[in-house]
Structure formats: structure tokens, C-alpha cells
Amino acid sequence: MIFNRNSPYNELPDLPPASFEETPELLRHLAKAARHLGELNGLCASLPDPQLLINTIVLQESRDSSAIENIVTTQDELYKAANEEGGASQAAKEVLSYREALYVGLDKMQAQKNLVLTNTMVEIVRTIKQNKAGIRTAPGTALKNAINGQVIYTPPCCEEVLREKLSALEQFINAPENSALDPLVKMALIHYQFEAIHPFADGNGRTGRIVNALYLVQQELLVQPVLYLSSYIVKYKTEYYQLLRGVTEENNWHDWVMYILTALIETAQLTTKKIRSMLLLKEEVEKKMKEVLGASFSFDLLQLMFAQPYLKIEILEKKSIAHRQTASTWLKKMTNADIVRPNKMGRTTYYVNWKLMELLGED
């Protein structure tokens, strides 16, 4: 059947695509992606306190994944919201919901014998949107050009068809014996298929990118869902959407898979570099803190600075790291030594691990 962008694409074929071929160029790219992902995985597996750094990286991934959907927030807004302050922007709340959804999806997958199921995806989108969203039931969904309003793509309709498509996708994700394709190639195919099914009224892009991370963990290619993949898509967002359309309209799987493999290569290198730099910075900060704080040096405070780079006195109290007076003394000494820098937001002064924030902002 000829694709018609104005009609629901109920004839969307199931995976794997019959016409897909692994060219020599693609196989070389695949080997490179596997090598860099393996290096990142080895680094994450060797971390003595993985959650410390991973949670910070995941928050940056959440921010960029949300930015792809034009949900934009500043670091100040984001960390203010992360500290559970009232008055946080809606964008910051949605970024934090993305991070929560990633961990919710991971927990649900692991509780379901390591399977990524339709109910996993529903739980993810509900957490992102903070509502009771489910599979689309009403007709009329169409993706349109934001500038001229022209219909770009009309996804399948309605609930029964969507559930059939998702069931077939489940089989492709969870039954490796059904396809001899490499998991990294499969991840690219899965991502396209989920976006083409477009099962939810909103939050499909973010849910699909979380499914990417879960799939890499499921396949034991990453011990933690730490890949900073959205940073690449943000930079090459136009190409991302063009290549998705290229698969739908021209059956151009090759260029789409090459794009995803390139994203894996670049972001695996970027994430590895960031984590190594964070570890070196942590050593540097620890040494300086010991000089400044002397016998009152707190390892728990050091840990907190890298898990939660925007500190305030109340956080140290809440975490039982120090009483108010001690916390105030520590933060003043660290400010004088330029370990942290004060940032007044409203009535609250935050003490920012500014070197970590600069490092996270680097390409």
C-alpha cells in the first residue's frame, strides 16, 4: 500500500523490516558503537558509588530529552525543582518527571522478568505526564508542521490496532530468537517503530527514548541507563525527524540506523568522558575540602555535592549531615575557597558546585 500522510497508517509493517540490509559501512559503524558502549559500560560497572554520578548524568539526559520536545529549562530552575522548592516552572517539573519515569520503567522491567511490555510503556508515560494517560482511544491524531499546519504523518488508529502493533513490538523486543540482528541495530528499529505507532496522546518521544535506555540495560549492554543519547538528538534534531520520515515514506532504514549508531558512538564517548572528568573533579574537590575543613571534613557532604550540585543549609540538615550552624560554617569556608559559589534565588541562597555544572555543560 502507498503511504498516505493524511490517513491513519494502520498498515505499518511489523519488525523486522523485510528490506533492511546490513551494509559493510553499517557493520563498521556497528563495531565502533559496540566498542565505545562497552568502554562506557565497563567504567559504570567499576564505579564504587554508581548512583552518585549516574543520577546527575541522568538528570542532564532528562533535560535534553525534554528539550527535543521544546520543554526548555535552565539549570537554576531544574535544581531548584530538584530541591523540592515551591514555585518551580512547569518545564522543570516535566524534566524531573522524565528522570522519575526512567527509574520507574527500570524497576517495572526488572520486576517483570526483564521484559519491556506495553504496561511498562504506559507506566512510563503516566509518570512523565503525571496523569492517568493510556493508549489513545479517539481518532483524529495527526502530526503537523508547526509552521504551516500541514499534516506530516497520521499514526495508526485506534486502541485495538495500537495494542496489536505494541504486542508485535513486544515480541520483537523480548524474543531475541525471532531476529538475528545485533541489539544495537534492533534498538534503532525499535525506536522508529514505537514513534511510528505513536500510542499516546502526548509524551511519545520521551517514552521512546526511555525505552532505548531500558533496552540497552535489558540486553546487558549497560549496567545502568546512563547513556546521554538525547544530547546528540538535540544537536541534530532536524535530521532526526527527517530520517524518521525517510523510513516511513521511502523505506530508508539504512540512513536511520546509521544516524542512531552515530548517536550511540558520540554519546558513549561523551558520557565516558564526562564520568571520568567527574571522578577526577571529585578527587580534586575532596583534597581541597580537606584542606579547608580540616578535621571536620565530611565525606557525606562531598558525596552530596556530586549527587545534588545545588546545596543549601536546609538540605544538609535534612540529610542529617550537619546541624544548621555547622552547615553554615562549612558552606562559608567552601565559598571563600571557591569550592562552591553562592547563587541567591528568591529568599534562598544555594551553594553551587560550579565546576561540576561547567563540566556537565561541556560538549
C-alpha positions as CSV (number, residue, x, y, z in Angstrom):
1,M,0.0,0.0,0.0
2,I,1.2,3.5,-0.8
3,F,1.7,5.6,2.3
4,N,-0.7,8.5,2.7
5,R,0.3,11.0,5.3
6,N,-3.4,12.1,5.8
7,S,-4.7,8.7,6.6
8,P,-4.0,6.6,9.7
9,Y,-1.0,4.3,9.0
10,N,-2.8,1.1,10.1
11,E,-0.7,-0.9,7.6
12,L,2.5,0.0,9.4
13,P,4.5,-3.3,9.0
14,D,5.8,-5.2,12.0
15,L,9.5,-5.6,12.7
16,P,12.0,-6.7,11.4
17,P,11.7,-4.8,8.1
18,A,11.9,-7.2,5.1
19,S,14.1,-4.8,3.0
20,F,16.8,-4.0,5.6
21,E,20.4,-4.9,4.8
22,E,23.5,-4.6,6.9
23,T,26.0,-2.9,4.5
24,P,29.8,-3.1,5.1
25,E,29.6,0.6,6.1
26,L,26.9,-0.1,8.6
27,L,28.7,-3.1,10.1
28,R,31.9,-1.0,10.6
29,H,29.8,1.7,12.4
30,L,28.1,-1.0,14.5
31,A,31.5,-2.4,15.6
32,K,32.6,1.1,16.6
33,A,29.4,1.7,18.5
34,A,29.7,-1.6,20.4
35,R,33.3,-0.8,21.3
36,H,32.5,2.6,22.8
37,L,29.4,1.4,24.6
38,G,31.5,-1.4,26.1
39,E,34.0,1.1,27.4
40,L,31.2,3.1,29.0
41,N,29.7,0.0,30.5
42,G,33.0,-1.1,31.9
43,L,33.5,2.3,33.5
44,C,30.0,2.3,35.1
45,A,30.4,-1.2,36.4
46,S,33.7,-0.2,38.1
47,L,32.3,2.8,39.9
48,P,32.3,2.4,43.7
49,D,29.2,4.6,44.1
50,P,27.5,4.5,40.7
51,Q,24.3,6.2,41.7
52,L,26.3,9.3,42.8
53,L,27.4,10.2,39.3
54,I,24.7,8.4,37.3
55,N,21.8,10.3,38.9
56,T,23.5,13.6,37.8
57,I,24.1,12.3,34.3
58,V,20.5,11.0,34.0
59,L,19.2,14.5,35.0
60,Q,21.1,16.0,32.1
61,E,19.7,13.4,29.8
62,S,16.2,14.2,31.1
63,R,16.8,17.9,30.4
64,D,18.0,17.3,26.8
65,S,15.3,14.7,26.0
66,S,12.7,17.2,27.2
67,A,14.3,19.9,25.1
68,I,13.7,17.9,22.0
69,E,10.0,18.4,22.7
70,N,10.6,22.1,23.2
71,I,10.3,21.8,27.0
72,V,13.2,24.0,28.0
73,T,14.5,24.8,31.4
74,T,17.6,26.4,32.9
75,Q,20.0,24.7,35.3
76,D,18.8,27.0,38.1
77,E,15.2,26.1,37.6
78,L,15.9,22.5,37.3
79,Y,18.0,22.2,40.5
80,K,15.6,24.4,42.4
81,A,12.8,22.0,41.4
82,A,15.0,19.0,42.3
83,N,15.4,20.5,45.8
84,E,11.6,20.4,46.1
85,E,11.1,24.1,46.3
86,G,7.7,25.6,45.6
87,G,7.1,27.7,42.5
88,A,9.2,25.5,40.2
89,S,8.5,26.1,36.5
90,Q,6.3,23.5,34.7
91,A,9.2,22.7,32.4
92,A,11.5,21.9,35.3
93,K,8.8,19.7,36.8
94,E,8.4,17.8,33.5
95,V,12.2,17.2,33.3
96,L,12.2,15.8,36.8
97,S,9.2,13.6,35.9
98,Y,11.2,12.2,33.0
99,R,14.0,11.2,35.3
100,E,11.5,9.6,37.7
101,A,9.9,7.8,34.7
102,L,13.3,6.3,33.7
103,Y,13.7,4.8,37.1
104,V,10.0,3.7,37.3
105,G,10.4,2.0,33.9
106,L,13.7,0.3,35.0
107,D,12.0,-1.0,38.2
108,K,9.0,-2.3,36.3
109,M,11.1,-4.0,33.7
110,Q,13.2,-5.8,36.3
111,A,10.0,-6.8,38.2
112,Q,8.6,-8.3,35.0
113,K,11.4,-10.8,34.4
114,N,13.4,-8.2,32.5
115,L,10.7,-7.7,29.9
116,V,9.7,-4.4,28.3
117,L,6.0,-4.6,27.9
118,T,3.1,-2.4,26.9
119,N,2.3,-1.8,30.5
120,T,5.9,-0.7,31.1
121,M,5.4,2.0,28.4
122,V,2.1,3.1,29.9
123,E,3.7,3.4,33.3
124,I,6.5,5.5,31.8
125,V,4.2,7.9,30.0
126,R,2.0,8.3,33.1
127,T,5.0,9.2,35.2
128,I,6.2,11.7,32.6
129,K,2.8,13.3,32.3
130,Q,1.9,12.9,36.0
131,N,-1.6,11.7,35.0
132,K,-3.5,8.5,34.1
133,A,-2.7,8.6,30.4
134,G,-3.2,5.4,28.5
135,I,-3.3,4.1,24.9
136,R,-5.0,6.5,22.6
137,T,-8.7,5.7,22.1
138,A,-10.0,8.5,20.0
139,P,-9.4,9.1,16.2
140,G,-8.1,12.3,14.8
141,T,-4.5,12.3,15.9
142,A,-2.1,13.7,13.3
143,L,1.4,15.2,13.5
144,K,1.6,18.6,11.8
145,N,4.2,21.0,10.7
146,A,4.4,23.7,13.4
147,I,4.9,26.5,10.9
148,N,2.3,25.8,8.2
149,G,0.0,23.3,9.8
150,Q,0.5,20.7,7.1
151,V,-0.1,17.1,8.2
152,I,3.3,15.3,8.2
153,Y,2.2,11.9,9.5
154,T,-1.0,10.2,10.7
155,P,-0.2,7.4,13.1
156,P,-2.3,4.2,13.4
157,C,-5.8,4.4,14.9
158,C,-7.4,3.3,17.3
159,E,-6.9,1.4,20.6
160,E,-7.3,-2.1,19.2
161,V,-4.9,-1.5,16.3
162,L,-2.4,0.2,18.6
163,R,-2.4,-2.6,21.1
164,E,-1.9,-5.1,18.2
165,K,1.1,-3.1,17.0
166,L,2.5,-2.8,20.5
167,S,2.1,-6.5,21.1
168,A,4.1,-7.2,17.9
169,L,6.7,-4.7,19.1
170,E,6.9,-6.5,22.5
171,Q,7.7,-9.8,20.7
172,F,10.5,-8.1,18.7
173,I,12.0,-6.5,21.9
174,N,11.7,-9.5,24.2
175,A,12.2,-12.6,21.9
176,P,15.8,-12.4,20.5
177,E,15.4,-15.7,18.8
178,N,13.0,-14.1,16.4
179,S,15.7,-11.9,14.8
180,A,19.5,-12.4,14.2
181,L,20.1,-8.7,14.1
182,D,22.5,-7.1,16.5
183,P,20.9,-5.5,19.6
184,L,22.2,-2.0,18.7
185,V,20.6,-2.3,15.2
186,K,17.4,-3.6,16.9
187,M,17.4,-0.6,19.2
188,A,17.3,1.7,16.2
189,L,14.4,-0.3,14.7
190,I,12.5,-0.4,18.0
191,H,12.8,3.4,18.4
192,Y,11.4,4.1,14.9
193,Q,8.6,1.6,15.4
194,F,7.5,3.0,18.7
195,E,7.5,6.6,17.3
196,A,5.5,5.4,14.3
197,I,2.9,3.6,16.4
198,H,2.6,6.8,18.5
199,P,0.4,5.1,21.1
200,F,-0.1,8.0,23.4
201,A,-1.7,11.4,23.1
202,D,1.4,13.1,24.4
203,G,4.9,12.0,25.7
204,N,5.7,9.5,22.9
205,G,9.2,10.9,22.1
206,R,10.3,10.9,25.7
207,T,8.8,7.5,26.3
208,G,10.5,6.1,23.2
209,R,13.9,7.5,24.4
210,I,13.4,5.9,27.8
211,V,12.6,2.6,26.1
212,N,16.0,2.9,24.3
213,A,17.8,3.1,27.7
214,L,15.8,0.2,29.1
215,Y,16.6,-2.0,26.1
216,L,20.3,-1.4,26.5
217,V,20.1,-2.5,30.2
218,Q,17.9,-5.4,29.3
219,Q,20.5,-6.6,26.7
220,E,23.2,-6.2,29.3
221,L,25.0,-3.6,27.2
222,L,24.8,-1.1,30.1
223,V,24.6,-1.8,33.8
224,Q,22.8,1.5,34.3
225,P,20.5,3.6,32.0
226,V,23.2,6.2,31.8
227,L,23.7,7.0,28.1
228,Y,23.5,10.7,27.3
229,L,21.8,9.9,24.0
230,S,19.5,12.9,23.8
231,S,22.4,15.4,23.7
232,Y,23.1,14.2,20.1
233,I,19.4,14.3,19.1
234,V,19.1,17.9,20.4
235,K,22.1,18.9,18.2
236,Y,20.7,17.1,15.1
237,K,17.0,17.4,15.8
238,T,16.0,18.3,12.2
239,E,17.9,15.3,10.8
240,Y,16.3,13.1,13.5
241,Y,12.8,14.0,12.3
242,Q,13.7,13.9,8.6
243,L,15.2,10.4,8.9
244,L,12.1,9.1,10.8
245,R,10.0,10.4,7.9
246,G,12.5,8.8,5.4
247,V,11.8,5.4,6.9
248,T,8.0,5.9,6.7
249,E,7.9,7.5,3.2
250,E,10.9,5.9,1.4
251,N,11.7,2.8,3.5
252,N,15.1,4.3,4.1
253,W,16.2,2.2,7.1
254,H,19.9,2.4,6.3
255,D,20.3,6.1,7.0
256,W,18.1,5.9,10.1
257,V,20.2,3.1,11.6
258,M,23.4,4.9,10.7
259,Y,22.1,8.0,12.5
260,I,21.3,6.1,15.7
261,L,24.7,4.2,15.6
262,T,26.5,7.6,15.2
263,A,24.5,8.9,18.1
264,L,25.5,5.9,20.2
265,I,29.2,6.3,19.3
266,E,29.3,10.1,20.0
267,T,27.2,9.9,23.2
268,A,29.0,6.9,24.6
269,Q,32.3,8.8,24.1
270,L,30.8,11.9,25.6
271,T,29.3,10.1,28.6
272,T,32.5,8.2,29.3
273,K,34.5,11.5,29.1
274,K,32.1,13.2,31.5
275,I,32.1,10.4,34.1
276,R,35.9,10.3,34.0
277,S,36.1,14.1,34.4
278,M,33.6,13.9,37.2
279,L,35.7,11.4,39.0
280,L,38.9,13.5,38.6
281,L,37.0,16.6,39.8
282,K,35.7,14.7,42.8
283,E,39.2,13.8,43.8
284,E,40.3,17.4,43.4
285,V,37.4,18.8,45.4
286,E,37.9,16.2,48.2
287,K,41.6,17.3,48.5
288,K,40.6,21.0,48.7
289,M,37.8,20.3,51.2
290,K,40.1,18.5,53.5
291,E,42.5,21.5,53.4
292,V,39.7,24.0,54.1
293,L,37.6,22.0,56.6
294,G,40.4,20.1,58.3
295,A,39.2,17.6,60.9
296,S,35.6,18.5,60.3
297,F,35.7,17.3,56.7
298,S,32.6,15.3,55.8
299,F,32.7,12.6,53.2
300,D,28.8,12.7,53.1
301,L,29.0,16.3,52.1
302,L,31.4,15.6,49.3
303,Q,29.0,12.8,48.1
304,L,26.1,15.1,48.2
305,M,27.8,17.8,46.2
306,F,28.1,15.5,43.3
307,A,24.7,14.0,43.6
308,Q,23.0,17.3,44.2
309,P,25.2,20.2,42.9
310,Y,22.9,23.0,44.3
311,L,23.2,22.9,48.1
312,K,21.6,24.9,50.8
313,I,21.8,24.7,54.6
314,E,18.4,23.1,54.9
315,I,19.5,20.2,52.7
316,L,22.5,19.4,54.9
317,E,20.1,19.5,57.9
318,K,17.5,17.3,56.2
319,K,20.1,14.7,55.2
320,S,21.5,14.7,58.8
321,I,24.9,15.7,57.5
322,A,25.2,18.7,59.8
323,H,23.3,21.0,62.2
324,R,22.4,24.4,60.9
325,Q,25.4,26.3,62.4
326,T,27.9,23.7,61.3
327,A,26.4,23.6,57.8
328,S,26.6,27.4,57.6
329,T,30.2,27.4,58.7
330,W,31.2,24.7,56.2
331,L,29.5,26.4,53.2
332,K,31.0,29.8,54.1
333,K,34.5,28.3,54.3
334,M,34.0,26.5,51.0
335,T,32.7,29.7,49.4
336,N,35.8,31.5,50.5
337,A,37.9,28.8,48.9
338,D,35.9,29.0,45.7
339,I,34.8,25.3,46.0
340,V,31.2,26.4,45.8
341,R,29.7,29.7,44.6
342,P,26.6,31.3,46.2
343,N,23.5,31.7,44.0
344,K,20.6,33.6,45.5
345,M,17.2,32.6,44.2
346,G,14.4,34.4,45.8
347,R,15.0,34.3,49.6
348,T,17.1,31.2,49.3
349,T,20.9,31.0,48.8
350,Y,22.2,27.9,47.0
351,Y,25.8,27.0,47.1
352,V,26.7,25.6,43.7
353,N,29.3,23.0,42.8
354,W,30.1,25.3,39.9
355,K,33.0,23.3,38.4
356,L,30.7,20.3,38.2
357,M,28.0,22.4,36.4
358,E,30.6,23.7,34.0
359,L,31.7,20.2,33.3
360,L,28.2,18.9,32.7
361,G,27.6,21.8,30.2
362,E,30.6,20.9,28.0
363,D,30.1,19.2,24.7
